[in-house]
Amino acid sequence: MTEPSSRLPRLAVRAGELTQGDRIVAEECAVAFSYNRLSHAVMMATPDDLADLALGFSLNEGIVDRVDQLQAFEIVAPPGEDAGLELRMWIDEARMGQLEKRRRRIAGPTGCGLCGLESLSDAVRPPSIVLEGPGFALTQISEAAASLAPAQHLNHVTRAVHAAGFWTPEAGLVAVREDVGRHNALDKLAGALVRQAVPAEQGILVMTSRLSVELVQKAARMGAPVLVAVSAPTALAVRVAERAGMTLIGIARPDGYEVFTGARRVRGAPAPA
Protein backbone atom coordinates (compact mmCIF):
# COMPACT_ATOMS: atom_id res chain seq x y z
CA MET A 1 0.00 0.00 0.00
CA THR A 2 1.26 3.50 -0.82
CA GLU A 3 2.65 5.38 2.18
CA PRO A 4 1.27 8.84 3.05
CA SER A 5 4.71 10.43 2.66
CA SER A 6 8.11 9.87 1.04
CA ARG A 7 11.63 11.12 1.67
CA LEU A 8 13.07 12.79 -1.44
CA PRO A 9 16.41 14.49 -2.20
CA ARG A 10 16.46 18.25 -2.67
CA LEU A 11 18.77 21.26 -2.81
CA ALA A 12 18.17 23.99 -0.25
CA VAL A 13 19.11 27.64 -0.53
CA ARG A 14 19.13 29.49 2.79
CA ALA A 15 20.81 32.86 3.41
CA GLY A 16 22.64 32.54 0.09
CA GLU A 17 24.08 29.11 0.99
CA LEU A 18 23.40 25.96 -1.07
CA THR A 19 23.13 22.63 0.75
CA GLN A 20 22.19 19.13 -0.33
CA GLY A 21 19.80 17.01 1.68
CA ASP A 22 16.36 15.53 1.65
CA ARG A 23 12.83 16.35 2.78
CA ILE A 24 9.75 14.32 3.68
CA VAL A 25 6.97 15.25 1.25
CA ALA A 26 3.30 14.30 1.24
CA GLU A 27 2.12 11.63 -1.18
CA GLU A 28 -0.97 12.07 -3.29
CA CYS A 29 -2.52 9.66 -5.73
CA ALA A 30 -5.61 9.26 -7.85
CA VAL A 31 -8.35 7.56 -5.82
CA ALA A 32 -11.34 6.14 -7.67
CA PHE A 33 -14.64 5.57 -5.86
CA SER A 34 -16.82 2.79 -7.22
CA TYR A 35 -20.12 1.36 -5.98
CA ASN A 36 -21.19 -2.15 -7.01
CA ARG A 37 -18.42 -1.95 -9.64
CA LEU A 38 -19.90 1.26 -11.10
CA SER A 39 -17.35 4.08 -11.28
CA HIS A 40 -18.56 7.19 -9.46
CA ALA A 41 -15.72 9.72 -9.04
CA VAL A 42 -11.96 10.12 -9.12
CA MET A 43 -10.05 12.60 -7.00
CA MET A 44 -6.56 13.20 -5.69
CA ALA A 45 -6.07 12.19 -2.07
CA THR A 46 -3.48 11.20 0.51
CA PRO A 47 -3.34 7.38 0.57
CA ASP A 48 -3.99 7.00 4.28
CA ASP A 49 -7.12 6.27 6.38
CA LEU A 50 -8.87 5.20 3.20
CA ALA A 51 -11.56 3.17 4.96
CA ASP A 52 -12.56 6.35 6.82
CA LEU A 53 -12.52 8.27 3.52
CA ALA A 54 -14.77 5.71 1.81
CA LEU A 55 -17.32 5.72 4.62
CA GLY A 56 -17.24 9.46 5.26
CA PHE A 57 -17.52 10.35 1.56
CA SER A 58 -20.44 7.93 1.13
CA LEU A 59 -22.27 9.46 4.09
CA ASN A 60 -21.46 13.11 3.42
CA GLU A 61 -22.42 12.85 -0.26
CA GLY A 62 -25.71 11.14 0.57
CA ILE A 63 -24.86 7.93 -1.26
CA VAL A 64 -25.78 6.08 1.93
CA ASP A 65 -27.65 7.34 4.96
CA ARG A 66 -26.46 4.71 7.44
CA VAL A 67 -23.28 2.74 7.89
CA ASP A 68 -25.13 -0.59 7.47
CA GLN A 69 -26.08 0.39 3.90
CA LEU A 70 -22.39 0.11 2.99
CA GLN A 71 -22.22 -3.68 2.84
CA ALA A 72 -18.60 -4.31 1.81
CA PHE A 73 -15.41 -2.41 1.04
CA GLU A 74 -11.98 -3.17 -0.37
CA ILE A 75 -8.96 -1.25 -1.61
CA VAL A 76 -7.66 -2.33 -5.00
CA ALA A 77 -4.22 -1.25 -6.22
CA PRO A 78 -3.81 -1.63 -10.01
CA PRO A 79 -0.31 -2.62 -11.19
CA GLY A 80 2.08 0.11 -12.20
CA GLU A 81 3.77 3.08 -10.57
CA ASP A 82 1.40 5.97 -9.82
CA ALA A 83 -1.53 3.88 -11.08
CA GLY A 84 -3.72 5.09 -8.21
CA LEU A 85 -6.09 3.20 -5.97
CA GLU A 86 -9.70 2.11 -6.22
CA LEU A 87 -12.02 2.24 -3.23
CA ARG A 88 -14.42 -0.51 -4.21
CA MET A 89 -17.70 -0.45 -2.27
CA TRP A 90 -20.92 -2.41 -2.35
CA ILE A 91 -24.23 -0.89 -1.25
CA ASP A 92 -27.78 -2.23 -1.00
CA GLU A 93 -30.06 -2.33 -4.03
CA ALA A 94 -32.28 0.58 -2.97
CA ARG A 95 -29.33 2.96 -2.54
CA MET A 96 -27.73 1.70 -5.74
CA GLY A 97 -30.89 2.45 -7.70
CA GLN A 98 -30.82 6.03 -6.46
CA LEU A 99 -27.12 6.33 -7.29
CA GLU A 100 -27.66 5.06 -10.83
CA LYS A 101 -30.28 7.75 -11.41
CA ARG A 102 -27.82 10.33 -10.12
CA ARG A 103 -25.00 8.89 -12.25
CA ARG A 104 -26.99 9.36 -15.44
CA ARG A 105 -26.88 13.10 -14.81
CA ILE A 106 -23.11 13.34 -14.34
CA ALA A 107 -21.26 15.22 -17.07
CA GLY A 108 -17.85 14.53 -15.53
CA PRO A 109 -16.53 13.55 -12.09
CA THR A 110 -14.75 16.11 -9.95
CA GLY A 111 -13.16 16.22 -6.52
CA CYS A 112 -15.12 19.24 -5.34
CA GLY A 113 -18.16 17.44 -3.94
CA LEU A 114 -20.46 18.78 -6.67
CA CYS A 115 -20.50 15.87 -9.12
CA GLY A 116 -23.78 14.40 -10.28
CA LEU A 117 -25.96 17.44 -9.75
CA GLU A 118 -28.96 18.11 -11.93
CA SER A 119 -29.11 21.89 -11.75
CA LEU A 120 -27.34 24.94 -10.39
CA SER A 121 -29.77 25.05 -7.47
CA ASP A 122 -28.53 21.61 -6.39
CA ALA A 123 -25.04 23.03 -5.92
CA VAL A 124 -26.35 25.14 -3.02
CA ARG A 125 -28.90 22.58 -1.91
CA PRO A 126 -30.64 23.25 1.41
CA PRO A 127 -28.27 22.01 4.10
CA SER A 128 -29.15 19.57 6.85
CA ILE A 129 -30.45 21.41 9.92
CA VAL A 130 -28.20 20.78 12.90
CA LEU A 131 -29.47 20.23 16.43
CA GLU A 132 -28.94 22.99 18.96
CA GLY A 133 -26.31 21.06 20.88
CA PRO A 134 -24.24 22.48 23.73
CA GLY A 135 -22.80 25.95 24.10
CA PHE A 136 -19.09 26.57 24.51
CA ALA A 137 -17.12 29.11 26.53
CA LEU A 138 -14.83 31.53 24.74
CA THR A 139 -11.80 29.74 26.14
CA GLN A 140 -13.09 26.30 25.09
CA ILE A 141 -13.33 27.38 21.45
CA SER A 142 -9.77 28.73 21.63
CA GLU A 143 -8.62 25.46 23.19
CA ALA A 144 -10.32 23.42 20.44
CA ALA A 145 -8.70 25.52 17.71
CA ALA A 146 -5.26 25.34 19.35
CA SER A 147 -5.42 21.56 19.78
CA LEU A 148 -5.32 20.79 16.06
CA ALA A 149 -1.84 21.93 15.04
CA PRO A 150 0.11 19.75 17.53
CA ALA A 151 -1.82 16.69 16.31
CA GLN A 152 -1.01 17.23 12.61
CA HIS A 153 1.73 14.62 12.50
CA LEU A 154 1.86 14.29 8.71
CA ASN A 155 1.84 18.06 8.23
CA HIS A 156 4.66 18.45 10.74
CA VAL A 157 7.01 16.64 8.37
CA THR A 158 5.53 17.65 5.01
CA ARG A 159 3.96 21.11 5.49
CA ALA A 160 1.58 20.18 2.69
CA VAL A 161 -1.66 18.71 4.05
CA HIS A 162 -4.91 19.88 5.59
CA ALA A 163 -6.45 18.49 8.76
CA ALA A 164 -9.91 18.09 10.25
CA GLY A 165 -10.39 17.31 13.93
CA PHE A 166 -13.18 16.82 16.45
CA TRP A 167 -12.92 18.24 19.97
CA THR A 168 -15.12 17.89 23.05
CA PRO A 169 -14.78 19.55 26.47
CA GLU A 170 -14.69 16.15 28.16
CA ALA A 171 -12.16 14.34 25.98
CA GLY A 172 -10.26 17.09 24.16
CA LEU A 173 -9.24 16.21 20.62
CA VAL A 174 -11.03 12.93 19.91
CA ALA A 175 -9.91 12.29 16.32
CA VAL A 176 -7.81 13.93 13.59
CA ARG A 177 -7.53 13.07 9.91
CA GLU A 178 -5.15 14.62 7.34
CA ASP A 179 -5.17 14.82 3.56
CA VAL A 180 -3.91 16.96 0.70
CA GLY A 181 -7.57 17.89 0.11
CA ARG A 182 -9.59 19.68 2.77
CA HIS A 183 -12.80 17.93 1.65
CA ASN A 184 -11.06 14.56 1.93
CA ALA A 185 -9.81 15.37 5.42
CA LEU A 186 -13.35 16.14 6.58
CA ASP A 187 -14.76 13.03 4.90
CA LYS A 188 -12.08 10.93 6.60
CA LEU A 189 -12.98 12.48 9.94
CA ALA A 190 -16.69 11.78 9.35
CA GLY A 191 -15.91 8.14 8.68
CA ALA A 192 -13.67 7.90 11.75
CA LEU A 193 -16.34 9.35 14.06
CA VAL A 194 -19.00 6.95 12.76
CA ARG A 195 -16.65 3.97 13.13
CA GLN A 196 -15.86 5.06 16.71
CA ALA A 197 -19.56 5.73 17.47
CA VAL A 198 -18.73 9.35 18.44
CA PRO A 199 -21.68 11.73 17.86
CA ALA A 200 -20.64 14.94 16.11
CA GLU A 201 -23.52 16.79 17.81
CA GLN A 202 -21.66 17.20 21.11
CA GLY A 203 -18.44 18.89 20.08
CA ILE A 204 -16.56 21.22 17.76
CA LEU A 205 -15.20 20.52 14.28
CA VAL A 206 -11.85 22.24 13.70
CA MET A 207 -10.14 22.62 10.32
CA THR A 208 -6.98 24.10 8.86
CA SER A 209 -8.52 25.41 5.66
CA ARG A 210 -10.72 28.23 4.48
CA LEU A 211 -14.43 27.65 5.04
CA SER A 212 -16.05 26.84 1.71
CA VAL A 213 -19.72 26.04 1.20
CA GLU A 214 -18.96 22.35 0.58
CA LEU A 215 -17.35 22.04 4.01
CA VAL A 216 -20.38 23.64 5.65
CA GLN A 217 -22.70 21.24 3.81
CA LYS A 218 -20.62 18.22 4.85
CA ALA A 219 -20.38 19.41 8.47
CA ALA A 220 -24.14 19.96 8.61
CA ARG A 221 -24.76 16.46 7.26
CA MET A 222 -22.50 15.15 10.02
CA GLY A 223 -24.71 16.99 12.51
CA ALA A 224 -21.92 19.22 13.82
CA PRO A 225 -23.29 22.39 15.46
CA VAL A 226 -19.94 24.27 15.49
CA LEU A 227 -17.33 24.52 12.73
CA VAL A 228 -14.07 26.38 13.36
CA ALA A 229 -11.25 27.04 10.87
CA VAL A 230 -8.02 28.99 10.73
CA SER A 231 -9.02 30.91 7.61
CA ALA A 232 -12.02 32.96 6.54
CA PRO A 233 -15.33 31.70 5.15
CA THR A 234 -16.82 32.62 1.81
CA ALA A 235 -20.00 34.70 1.86
CA LEU A 236 -21.97 31.73 0.51
CA ALA A 237 -20.62 29.49 3.27
CA VAL A 238 -21.87 32.01 5.85
CA ARG A 239 -25.35 32.10 4.30
CA VAL A 240 -25.59 28.30 4.15
CA ALA A 241 -24.33 27.96 7.74
CA GLU A 242 -27.03 30.41 8.82
CA ARG A 243 -29.69 28.31 7.10
CA ALA A 244 -28.34 25.16 8.75
CA GLY A 245 -28.43 26.75 12.20
CA MET A 246 -24.69 26.19 12.52
CA THR A 247 -22.14 28.24 14.45
CA LEU A 248 -19.43 29.22 11.96
CA ILE A 249 -16.13 30.54 13.30
CA GLY A 250 -13.16 31.61 11.19
CA ILE A 251 -9.79 33.35 11.46
CA ALA A 252 -9.01 31.15 14.49
CA ARG A 253 -5.54 32.24 15.57
CA PRO A 254 -3.67 32.27 18.89
CA ASP A 255 -5.02 35.74 19.65
CA GLY A 256 -8.69 34.91 19.02
CA TYR A 257 -11.25 34.20 16.30
CA GLU A 258 -14.27 35.66 14.51
CA VAL A 259 -17.85 34.36 14.88
CA PHE A 260 -19.90 34.69 11.68
CA THR A 261 -23.09 32.77 12.55
CA GLY A 262 -24.70 31.11 15.56
CA ALA A 263 -23.22 33.33 18.26
CA ARG A 264 -25.83 31.92 20.68
CA ARG A 265 -23.61 28.85 21.19
CA VAL A 266 -20.65 31.02 22.20
CA ARG A 267 -21.06 31.61 25.91
CA GLY A 268 -19.91 35.10 26.79
CA ALA A 269 -20.58 36.54 23.35
CA PRO A 270 -22.86 39.61 23.29
CA ALA A 271 -26.43 39.05 22.16
CA PRO A 272 -27.03 40.07 18.53
CA ALA A 273 -28.64 43.45 18.04
C-alpha positions as a Markdown table, in Angstrom:
| # | Residue | x | y | z |
|---|---|---|---|---|
| 1 | Met | 0.0 | 0.0 | 0.0 |
| 2 | Thr | 1.3 | 3.5 | -0.8 |
| 3 | Glu | 2.7 | 5.4 | 2.2 |
| 4 | Pro | 1.3 | 8.8 | 3.1 |
| 5 | Ser | 4.7 | 10.4 | 2.7 |
| 6 | Ser | 8.1 | 9.9 | 1.0 |
| 7 | Arg | 11.6 | 11.1 | 1.7 |
| 8 | Leu | 13.1 | 12.8 | -1.4 |
| 9 | Pro | 16.4 | 14.5 | -2.2 |
| 10 | Arg | 16.5 | 18.2 | -2.7 |
| 11 | Leu | 18.8 | 21.3 | -2.8 |
| 12 | Ala | 18.2 | 24.0 | -0.2 |
| 13 | Val | 19.1 | 27.6 | -0.5 |
| 14 | Arg | 19.1 | 29.5 | 2.8 |
| 15 | Ala | 20.8 | 32.9 | 3.4 |
| 16 | Gly | 22.6 | 32.5 | 0.1 |
| 17 | Glu | 24.1 | 29.1 | 1.0 |
| 18 | Leu | 23.4 | 26.0 | -1.1 |
| 19 | Thr | 23.1 | 22.6 | 0.8 |
| 20 | Gln | 22.2 | 19.1 | -0.3 |
| 21 | Gly | 19.8 | 17.0 | 1.7 |
| 22 | Asp | 16.4 | 15.5 | 1.7 |
| 23 | Arg | 12.8 | 16.3 | 2.8 |
| 24 | Ile | 9.8 | 14.3 | 3.7 |
| 25 | Val | 7.0 | 15.3 | 1.3 |
| 26 | Ala | 3.3 | 14.3 | 1.2 |
| 27 | Glu | 2.1 | 11.6 | -1.2 |
| 28 | Glu | -1.0 | 12.1 | -3.3 |
| 29 | Cys | -2.5 | 9.7 | -5.7 |
| 30 | Ala | -5.6 | 9.3 | -7.8 |
| 31 | Val | -8.3 | 7.6 | -5.8 |
| 32 | Ala | -11.3 | 6.1 | -7.7 |
| 33 | Phe | -14.6 | 5.6 | -5.9 |
| 34 | Ser | -16.8 | 2.8 | -7.2 |
| 35 | Tyr | -20.1 | 1.4 | -6.0 |
| 36 | Asn | -21.2 | -2.1 | -7.0 |
| 37 | Arg | -18.4 | -1.9 | -9.6 |
| 38 | Leu | -19.9 | 1.3 | -11.1 |
| 39 | Ser | -17.3 | 4.1 | -11.3 |
| 40 | His | -18.6 | 7.2 | -9.5 |
| 41 | Ala | -15.7 | 9.7 | -9.0 |
| 42 | Val | -12.0 | 10.1 | -9.1 |
| 43 | Met | -10.1 | 12.6 | -7.0 |
| 44 | Met | -6.6 | 13.2 | -5.7 |
| 45 | Ala | -6.1 | 12.2 | -2.1 |
| 46 | Thr | -3.5 | 11.2 | 0.5 |
| 47 | Pro | -3.3 | 7.4 | 0.6 |
| 48 | Asp | -4.0 | 7.0 | 4.3 |
| 49 | Asp | -7.1 | 6.3 | 6.4 |
| 50 | Leu | -8.9 | 5.2 | 3.2 |
| 51 | Ala | -11.6 | 3.2 | 5.0 |
| 52 | Asp | -12.6 | 6.3 | 6.8 |
| 53 | Leu | -12.5 | 8.3 | 3.5 |
| 54 | Ala | -14.8 | 5.7 | 1.8 |
| 55 | Leu | -17.3 | 5.7 | 4.6 |
| 56 | Gly | -17.2 | 9.5 | 5.3 |
| 57 | Phe | -17.5 | 10.3 | 1.6 |
| 58 | Ser | -20.4 | 7.9 | 1.1 |
| 59 | Leu | -22.3 | 9.5 | 4.1 |
| 60 | Asn | -21.5 | 13.1 | 3.4 |
| 61 | Glu | -22.4 | 12.9 | -0.3 |
| 62 | Gly | -25.7 | 11.1 | 0.6 |
| 63 | Ile | -24.9 | 7.9 | -1.3 |
| 64 | Val | -25.8 | 6.1 | 1.9 |
| 65 | Asp | -27.7 | 7.3 | 5.0 |
| 66 | Arg | -26.5 | 4.7 | 7.4 |
| 67 | Val | -23.3 | 2.7 | 7.9 |
| 68 | Asp | -25.1 | -0.6 | 7.5 |
| 69 | Gln | -26.1 | 0.4 | 3.9 |
| 70 | Leu | -22.4 | 0.1 | 3.0 |
| 71 | Gln | -22.2 | -3.7 | 2.8 |
| 72 | Ala | -18.6 | -4.3 | 1.8 |
| 73 | Phe | -15.4 | -2.4 | 1.0 |
| 74 | Glu | -12.0 | -3.2 | -0.4 |
| 75 | Ile | -9.0 | -1.2 | -1.6 |
| 76 | Val | -7.7 | -2.3 | -5.0 |
| 77 | Ala | -4.2 | -1.3 | -6.2 |
| 78 | Pro | -3.8 | -1.6 | -10.0 |
| 79 | Pro | -0.3 | -2.6 | -11.2 |
| 80 | Gly | 2.1 | 0.1 | -12.2 |
| 81 | Glu | 3.8 | 3.1 | -10.6 |
| 82 | Asp | 1.4 | 6.0 | -9.8 |
| 83 | Ala | -1.5 | 3.9 | -11.1 |
| 84 | Gly | -3.7 | 5.1 | -8.2 |
| 85 | Leu | -6.1 | 3.2 | -6.0 |
| 86 | Glu | -9.7 | 2.1 | -6.2 |
| 87 | Leu | -12.0 | 2.2 | -3.2 |
| 88 | Arg | -14.4 | -0.5 | -4.2 |
| 89 | Met | -17.7 | -0.5 | -2.3 |
| 90 | Trp | -20.9 | -2.4 | -2.4 |
| 91 | Ile | -24.2 | -0.9 | -1.2 |
| 92 | Asp | -27.8 | -2.2 | -1.0 |
| 93 | Glu | -30.1 | -2.3 | -4.0 |
| 94 | Ala | -32.3 | 0.6 | -3.0 |
| 95 | Arg | -29.3 | 3.0 | -2.5 |
| 96 | Met | -27.7 | 1.7 | -5.7 |
| 97 | Gly | -30.9 | 2.4 | -7.7 |
| 98 | Gln | -30.8 | 6.0 | -6.5 |
| 99 | Leu | -27.1 | 6.3 | -7.3 |
| 100 | Glu | -27.7 | 5.1 | -10.8 |
| 101 | Lys | -30.3 | 7.8 | -11.4 |
| 102 | Arg | -27.8 | 10.3 | -10.1 |
| 103 | Arg | -25.0 | 8.9 | -12.2 |
| 104 | Arg | -27.0 | 9.4 | -15.4 |
| 105 | Arg | -26.9 | 13.1 | -14.8 |
| 106 | Ile | -23.1 | 13.3 | -14.3 |
| 107 | Ala | -21.3 | 15.2 | -17.1 |
| 108 | Gly | -17.9 | 14.5 | -15.5 |
| 109 | Pro | -16.5 | 13.6 | -12.1 |
| 110 | Thr | -14.7 | 16.1 | -9.9 |
| 111 | Gly | -13.2 | 16.2 | -6.5 |
| 112 | Cys | -15.1 | 19.2 | -5.3 |
| 113 | Gly | -18.2 | 17.4 | -3.9 |
| 114 | Leu | -20.5 | 18.8 | -6.7 |
| 115 | Cys | -20.5 | 15.9 | -9.1 |
| 116 | Gly | -23.8 | 14.4 | -10.3 |
| 117 | Leu | -26.0 | 17.4 | -9.7 |
| 118 | Glu | -29.0 | 18.1 | -11.9 |
| 119 | Ser | -29.1 | 21.9 | -11.7 |
| 120 | Leu | -27.3 | 24.9 | -10.4 |
| 121 | Ser | -29.8 | 25.0 | -7.5 |
| 122 | Asp | -28.5 | 21.6 | -6.4 |
| 123 | Ala | -25.0 | 23.0 | -5.9 |
| 124 | Val | -26.3 | 25.1 | -3.0 |
| 125 | Arg | -28.9 | 22.6 | -1.9 |
| 126 | Pro | -30.6 | 23.2 | 1.4 |
| 127 | Pro | -28.3 | 22.0 | 4.1 |
| 128 | Ser | -29.1 | 19.6 | 6.9 |
| 129 | Ile | -30.4 | 21.4 | 9.9 |
| 130 | Val | -28.2 | 20.8 | 12.9 |
| 131 | Leu | -29.5 | 20.2 | 16.4 |
| 132 | Glu | -28.9 | 23.0 | 19.0 |
| 133 | Gly | -26.3 | 21.1 | 20.9 |
| 134 | Pro | -24.2 | 22.5 | 23.7 |
| 135 | Gly | -22.8 | 26.0 | 24.1 |
| 136 | Phe | -19.1 | 26.6 | 24.5 |
| 137 | Ala | -17.1 | 29.1 | 26.5 |
| 138 | Leu | -14.8 | 31.5 | 24.7 |
| 139 | Thr | -11.8 | 29.7 | 26.1 |
| 140 | Gln | -13.1 | 26.3 | 25.1 |
| 141 | Ile | -13.3 | 27.4 | 21.5 |
| 142 | Ser | -9.8 | 28.7 | 21.6 |
| 143 | Glu | -8.6 | 25.5 | 23.2 |
| 144 | Ala | -10.3 | 23.4 | 20.4 |
| 145 | Ala | -8.7 | 25.5 | 17.7 |
| 146 | Ala | -5.3 | 25.3 | 19.3 |
| 147 | Ser | -5.4 | 21.6 | 19.8 |
| 148 | Leu | -5.3 | 20.8 | 16.1 |
| 149 | Ala | -1.8 | 21.9 | 15.0 |
| 150 | Pro | 0.1 | 19.7 | 17.5 |
| 151 | Ala | -1.8 | 16.7 | 16.3 |
| 152 | Gln | -1.0 | 17.2 | 12.6 |
| 153 | His | 1.7 | 14.6 | 12.5 |
| 154 | Leu | 1.9 | 14.3 | 8.7 |
| 155 | Asn | 1.8 | 18.1 | 8.2 |
| 156 | His | 4.7 | 18.5 | 10.7 |
| 157 | Val | 7.0 | 16.6 | 8.4 |
| 158 | Thr | 5.5 | 17.6 | 5.0 |
| 159 | Arg | 4.0 | 21.1 | 5.5 |
| 160 | Ala | 1.6 | 20.2 | 2.7 |
| 161 | Val | -1.7 | 18.7 | 4.1 |
| 162 | His | -4.9 | 19.9 | 5.6 |
| 163 | Ala | -6.5 | 18.5 | 8.8 |
| 164 | Ala | -9.9 | 18.1 | 10.3 |
| 165 | Gly | -10.4 | 17.3 | 13.9 |
| 166 | Phe | -13.2 | 16.8 | 16.5 |
| 167 | Trp | -12.9 | 18.2 | 20.0 |
| 168 | Thr | -15.1 | 17.9 | 23.0 |
| 169 | Pro | -14.8 | 19.6 | 26.5 |
| 170 | Glu | -14.7 | 16.1 | 28.2 |
| 171 | Ala | -12.2 | 14.3 | 26.0 |
| 172 | Gly | -10.3 | 17.1 | 24.2 |
| 173 | Leu | -9.2 | 16.2 | 20.6 |
| 174 | Val | -11.0 | 12.9 | 19.9 |
| 175 | Ala | -9.9 | 12.3 | 16.3 |
| 176 | Val | -7.8 | 13.9 | 13.6 |
| 177 | Arg | -7.5 | 13.1 | 9.9 |
| 178 | Glu | -5.1 | 14.6 | 7.3 |
| 179 | Asp | -5.2 | 14.8 | 3.6 |
| 180 | Val | -3.9 | 17.0 | 0.7 |
| 181 | Gly | -7.6 | 17.9 | 0.1 |
| 182 | Arg | -9.6 | 19.7 | 2.8 |
| 183 | His | -12.8 | 17.9 | 1.7 |
| 184 | Asn | -11.1 | 14.6 | 1.9 |
| 185 | Ala | -9.8 | 15.4 | 5.4 |
| 186 | Leu | -13.3 | 16.1 | 6.6 |
| 187 | Asp | -14.8 | 13.0 | 4.9 |
| 188 | Lys | -12.1 | 10.9 | 6.6 |
| 189 | Leu | -13.0 | 12.5 | 9.9 |
| 190 | Ala | -16.7 | 11.8 | 9.3 |
| 191 | Gly | -15.9 | 8.1 | 8.7 |
| 192 | Ala | -13.7 | 7.9 | 11.8 |
| 193 | Leu | -16.3 | 9.4 | 14.1 |
| 194 | Val | -19.0 | 6.9 | 12.8 |
| 195 | Arg | -16.6 | 4.0 | 13.1 |
| 196 | Gln | -15.9 | 5.1 | 16.7 |
| 197 | Ala | -19.6 | 5.7 | 17.5 |
| 198 | Val | -18.7 | 9.3 | 18.4 |
| 199 | Pro | -21.7 | 11.7 | 17.9 |
| 200 | Ala | -20.6 | 14.9 | 16.1 |
| 201 | Glu | -23.5 | 16.8 | 17.8 |
| 202 | Gln | -21.7 | 17.2 | 21.1 |
| 203 | Gly | -18.4 | 18.9 | 20.1 |
| 204 | Ile | -16.6 | 21.2 | 17.8 |
| 205 | Leu | -15.2 | 20.5 | 14.3 |
| 206 | Val | -11.8 | 22.2 | 13.7 |
| 207 | Met | -10.1 | 22.6 | 10.3 |
| 208 | Thr | -7.0 | 24.1 | 8.9 |
| 209 | Ser | -8.5 | 25.4 | 5.7 |
| 210 | Arg | -10.7 | 28.2 | 4.5 |
| 211 | Leu | -14.4 | 27.7 | 5.0 |
| 212 | Ser | -16.1 | 26.8 | 1.7 |
| 213 | Val | -19.7 | 26.0 | 1.2 |
| 214 | Glu | -19.0 | 22.3 | 0.6 |
| 215 | Leu | -17.4 | 22.0 | 4.0 |
| 216 | Val | -20.4 | 23.6 | 5.6 |
| 217 | Gln | -22.7 | 21.2 | 3.8 |
| 218 | Lys | -20.6 | 18.2 | 4.8 |
| 219 | Ala | -20.4 | 19.4 | 8.5 |
| 220 | Ala | -24.1 | 20.0 | 8.6 |
| 221 | Arg | -24.8 | 16.5 | 7.3 |
| 222 | Met | -22.5 | 15.1 | 10.0 |
| 223 | Gly | -24.7 | 17.0 | 12.5 |
| 224 | Ala | -21.9 | 19.2 | 13.8 |
| 225 | Pro | -23.3 | 22.4 | 15.5 |
| 226 | Val | -19.9 | 24.3 | 15.5 |
| 227 | Leu | -17.3 | 24.5 | 12.7 |
| 228 | Val | -14.1 | 26.4 | 13.4 |
| 229 | Ala | -11.2 | 27.0 | 10.9 |
| 230 | Val | -8.0 | 29.0 | 10.7 |
| 231 | Ser | -9.0 | 30.9 | 7.6 |
| 232 | Ala | -12.0 | 33.0 | 6.5 |
| 233 | Pro | -15.3 | 31.7 | 5.1 |
| 234 | Thr | -16.8 | 32.6 | 1.8 |
| 235 | Ala | -20.0 | 34.7 | 1.9 |
| 236 | Leu | -22.0 | 31.7 | 0.5 |
| 237 | Ala | -20.6 | 29.5 | 3.3 |
| 238 | Val | -21.9 | 32.0 | 5.8 |
| 239 | Arg | -25.3 | 32.1 | 4.3 |
| 240 | Val | -25.6 | 28.3 | 4.2 |
| 241 | Ala | -24.3 | 28.0 | 7.7 |
| 242 | Glu | -27.0 | 30.4 | 8.8 |
| 243 | Arg | -29.7 | 28.3 | 7.1 |
| 244 | Ala | -28.3 | 25.2 | 8.8 |
| 245 | Gly | -28.4 | 26.7 | 12.2 |
| 246 | Met | -24.7 | 26.2 | 12.5 |
| 247 | Thr | -22.1 | 28.2 | 14.4 |
| 248 | Leu | -19.4 | 29.2 | 12.0 |
| 249 | Ile | -16.1 | 30.5 | 13.3 |
| 250 | Gly | -13.2 | 31.6 | 11.2 |
| 251 | Ile | -9.8 | 33.3 | 11.5 |
| 252 | Ala | -9.0 | 31.1 | 14.5 |
| 253 | Arg | -5.5 | 32.2 | 15.6 |
| 254 | Pro | -3.7 | 32.3 | 18.9 |
| 255 | Asp | -5.0 | 35.7 | 19.7 |
| 256 | Gly | -8.7 | 34.9 | 19.0 |
| 257 | Tyr | -11.3 | 34.2 | 16.3 |
| 258 | Glu | -14.3 | 35.7 | 14.5 |
| 259 | Val | -17.9 | 34.4 | 14.9 |
| 260 | Phe | -19.9 | 34.7 | 11.7 |
| 261 | Thr | -23.1 | 32.8 | 12.6 |
| 262 | Gly | -24.7 | 31.1 | 15.6 |
| 263 | Ala | -23.2 | 33.3 | 18.3 |
| 264 | Arg | -25.8 | 31.9 | 20.7 |
| 265 | Arg | -23.6 | 28.8 | 21.2 |
| 266 | Val | -20.6 | 31.0 | 22.2 |
| 267 | Arg | -21.1 | 31.6 | 25.9 |
| 268 | Gly | -19.9 | 35.1 | 26.8 |
| 269 | Ala | -20.6 | 36.5 | 23.4 |
| 270 | Pro | -22.9 | 39.6 | 23.3 |
| 271 | Ala | -26.4 | 39.0 | 22.2 |
| 272 | Pro | -27.0 | 40.1 | 18.5 |
| 273 | Ala | -28.6 | 43.4 | 18.0 |
